[in-house]
Amino acid sequence: MNIAFIVGKFPSVSETFILNQITGLIDRGHQVDIYAEKPESLTTVHKQIHTYQLLTNTYYFTTVHKNYLKRLLM
């Protein structure tokens, strides 16, 4: 089964419950993709981030400016 997690920041050190859910689903054979608004600092991350290679299935939203002219210049 393909499962998508939509979170504010990833990987977040303080939200271990989300990480446990993701790794548990992967252990059960599911494909998990992670969609985050923005990346968290990668200076300190949980070991499971590297063990499960979660950053390869992590996608970050691009921000779209409300100003039309700024959107054209991007």
N, C-alpha and C positions, 0 to 999 in steps of 0.2 A: 504494500500500500504506500502511496506517496503522501507525505504529510508535510505541511508548511507551518512553521512557527513565525509569527510576526511579533517582533519585539522592538523596544525603543533603542536599546544599545546592545551590542554583542561584540565580543564576549564580556560579560559583566561579572566581576568577582563576587559581588554581593548577592546575585540571584542564582544560587546553587540549585534551587528547586527546579528551575527551568532546564539547567544543564542535566540534572538527573533524569528529567522526563525525556529529553532528547536522546541521551545515551541509552536509556532503557528501551526506547522504541527502536533504536538501531540494533541493540542486542537481540530484539525479537524479529529482526529481519526486515524492518521497514526502511524505506528511503526517506530521509528527512532533509528538507531544505529550510534554511533560516533566512528570513528577510528582516533587516534592521534599518532603522532610520539613520543611524550613524554608528561608526565604530567606536568602541571604548579603547582606552589606552592599553596597549599590549605589553606593558612593562611587567605586569604580574597577571598571569592567567592560570587557570586550573590545568592540571596534568591531562585531564580528559580532552581538552581542546586539541592537544597535539596527538594524543593516543588515537582518537577517533577522526582526526584530520577534519575537524568541523569547519575550519575556515575555507576549505575548498568548496563547501556547499553553502556558503554565506554570501548573500547579496545585499547591497546597500542601496537604499532609495536615493535617487538624484533629486535635488531640490529644484523646484521651478519657481522663479521669481514671479510675483504678482504683476510687476511692472512689465508691460509688453516690450518696451525698448531694451530693458535688461535681458529679457529672454532672447531677443534677436542677437544680442552681442555675445551670448554664451556659446 
